């Protein structure tokens, strides 16, 4: 499985939230967002969708899991609380990213595999202070299932490596008088 690493910038988004197990809350949140976009004749303006998994299903009861279906700000659209659409900033940071092509049905299993083995095998740590994310690169209403492209993003802590320095410090220089002429 191919994994790349990317820094994602913080992004202002509109979102629809749904509660419950992710296999149920994900389509429910996107249904709310899609209906709202259709109502405002704005679906064609959306180039990417962002799925934000707010809670860890291993530590949060299933009925309390929060999923946010997000879109970047488009046109003059803004939060519409009466319709279940709010505004937030998705935090940025370093992510391990795998691009999945095909059905959405397998994404939970792939995300779990990325999280539990691949990221750790590469010497990284999962950053549990940030949420897992999916980036939908095409509209499922317009794209056949076999051609759907989704980036599965696991938040990681970057590897800290000492920086090399070309600065010589006097305390670090050892002079050898036997060499000096």
C-alpha positions as CSV (number, residue, x, y, z in Angstrom):
1,X,0.0,0.0,0.0
2,X,1.5,3.3,-1.1
3,X,1.7,6.0,1.6
4,X,2.9,9.6,1.2
5,X,3.4,12.3,3.7
6,X,1.9,15.7,3.5
7,X,1.4,18.9,5.6
8,X,-2.2,20.0,5.3
9,X,-2.9,23.6,6.0
10,X,-5.7,24.7,8.3
11,X,-8.9,25.2,6.3
12,X,-12.1,27.1,7.0
13,X,-15.1,24.8,6.2
14,X,-18.8,24.5,6.3
15,X,-19.9,21.2,7.9
16,X,-22.9,19.0,8.7
17,X,-22.4,16.8,11.8
18,X,-24.0,13.4,12.4
19,X,-23.7,11.2,15.5
20,X,-23.4,7.4,15.8
21,X,-21.2,4.6,14.4
22,X,-19.2,6.0,11.5
23,X,-20.7,3.5,8.9
24,X,-24.1,5.2,9.7
25,X,-23.1,8.8,10.5
26,X,-20.9,9.3,7.5
27,X,-23.7,8.9,4.8
28,X,-26.1,10.7,7.1
29,X,-23.8,13.8,7.4
30,X,-23.1,13.8,3.6
31,X,-26.9,13.5,2.9
32,X,-27.5,16.6,5.0
33,X,-24.6,18.5,3.3
34,X,-25.7,17.4,-0.3
35,X,-29.3,18.4,0.2
36,X,-28.3,21.8,1.5
37,X,-25.9,22.3,-1.4
38,X,-28.6,21.3,-3.9
39,X,-31.1,23.7,-2.2
40,X,-28.6,26.5,-2.8
41,X,-27.7,25.3,-6.3
42,X,-24.1,25.2,-5.2
43,X,-23.1,21.5,-5.6
44,X,-21.2,22.3,-8.8
45,X,-19.0,24.8,-6.9
46,X,-17.6,22.2,-4.5
47,X,-14.3,20.8,-5.8
48,X,-13.4,18.6,-2.7
49,X,-15.1,17.2,0.3
50,X,-13.5,16.5,3.7
51,X,-14.7,13.9,6.1
52,X,-13.6,14.5,9.7
53,X,-13.7,11.7,12.2
54,X,-13.9,13.5,15.5
55,X,-13.6,10.6,18.0
56,X,-11.7,7.4,18.4
57,X,-14.1,4.4,18.1
58,X,-11.9,2.4,20.4
59,X,-12.4,4.8,23.3
60,X,-15.8,6.5,22.5
61,X,-19.2,4.7,22.8
62,X,-20.6,4.2,19.3
63,X,-23.7,6.4,19.9
64,X,-21.4,9.4,20.8
65,X,-19.1,9.2,17.7
66,X,-19.1,12.5,15.8
67,X,-18.5,12.7,12.0
68,X,-18.3,16.0,10.1
69,X,-19.0,16.2,6.4
70,X,-17.1,19.3,5.3
71,X,-16.7,21.5,2.3
72,X,-14.4,24.5,1.8
73,X,-16.0,27.9,1.7
74,X,-17.7,28.5,-1.7
75,X,-19.4,31.5,-3.2
76,X,-21.3,33.6,-0.6
77,X,-22.5,30.5,1.3
78,X,-22.1,30.6,5.1
79,X,-23.3,28.7,8.2
80,X,-27.0,27.9,8.3
81,X,-27.7,26.4,11.7
82,X,-31.4,25.9,11.0
83,X,-30.3,23.5,8.2
84,X,-27.7,21.8,10.3
85,X,-24.8,23.6,8.6
86,X,-22.1,25.2,10.8
87,X,-18.6,26.7,10.2
88,X,-15.3,25.6,11.7
89,X,-11.6,25.5,11.0
90,X,-10.0,22.1,10.3
91,X,-6.6,22.1,12.0
92,X,-3.6,21.5,9.8
93,X,-0.6,19.3,10.4
94,X,1.4,16.4,9.1
95,X,-0.5,13.4,7.7
96,X,0.3,10.0,6.3
97,X,-1.9,9.8,3.2
98,X,-3.0,6.8,1.1
99,X,-5.1,7.5,-2.1
100,X,-7.9,4.9,-2.3
101,X,-9.6,4.4,-5.7
102,X,-12.9,2.6,-5.7
103,X,-15.9,1.9,-3.4
104,X,-16.2,3.7,-0.1
105,X,-17.2,0.4,1.6
106,X,-13.6,-0.6,2.2
107,X,-12.3,2.7,3.5
108,X,-12.8,1.9,7.2
109,X,-10.8,-1.3,7.0
110,X,-8.0,0.4,5.0
111,X,-7.9,3.3,7.5
112,X,-7.6,0.8,10.3
113,X,-4.7,-0.9,8.6
114,X,-2.9,2.4,8.0
115,X,-3.4,3.4,11.6
116,X,-2.5,0.1,13.3
117,X,0.4,-1.1,11.2
118,X,1.7,0.9,8.3
119,X,2.3,4.2,10.1
120,X,4.1,2.5,12.9
121,X,6.2,0.4,10.6
122,X,7.5,3.6,9.1
123,X,8.7,4.8,12.5
124,X,6.0,7.4,13.0
125,X,3.5,7.9,15.8
126,X,-0.2,8.6,15.3
127,X,-1.1,12.1,16.6
128,X,-4.2,11.3,18.7
129,X,-4.7,15.0,19.5
130,X,-5.9,15.5,15.9
131,X,-8.7,13.8,14.0
132,X,-8.4,11.3,11.1
133,X,-9.6,12.8,7.8
134,X,-10.7,11.7,4.4
135,X,-10.5,14.0,1.4
136,X,-12.9,13.2,-1.4
137,X,-11.4,14.2,-4.7
138,X,-14.5,13.8,-6.9
139,X,-18.3,14.0,-6.5
140,X,-19.9,10.5,-6.0
141,X,-23.0,11.8,-7.7
142,X,-21.0,12.3,-10.9
143,X,-18.3,9.6,-10.6
144,X,-18.7,5.9,-11.0
145,X,-17.8,3.9,-7.9
146,X,-14.8,2.3,-9.5
147,X,-13.3,5.7,-10.3
148,X,-13.9,7.5,-7.0
149,X,-10.7,8.8,-5.5
150,X,-10.3,9.5,-1.8
151,X,-7.3,10.4,0.3
152,X,-7.2,8.6,3.6
153,X,-5.3,10.8,6.1
154,X,-3.8,9.7,9.4
155,X,-2.5,12.5,11.6
156,X,1.2,11.7,12.4
157,X,3.8,13.3,14.6
158,X,6.7,14.3,12.3
159,X,10.1,12.7,12.8
160,X,12.4,15.0,14.7
161,X,16.0,14.8,13.4
162,X,18.8,17.0,14.5
163,X,19.6,19.7,11.9
164,X,23.1,19.8,10.6
165,X,24.9,23.0,11.2
166,X,27.7,24.7,9.4
167,X,28.2,27.1,12.3
168,X,31.5,26.4,14.0
169,X,31.6,27.4,17.6
170,X,34.9,28.3,19.2
171,X,34.3,25.9,22.0
172,X,34.0,23.1,19.5
173,X,37.2,23.8,17.7
174,X,40.3,22.0,19.0
175,X,43.6,23.4,17.9
176,X,46.6,21.2,17.6
177,X,49.8,23.1,18.0
178,X,51.9,20.3,16.4
179,X,50.2,21.0,13.1
180,X,50.7,24.8,13.2
181,X,54.0,25.8,11.8
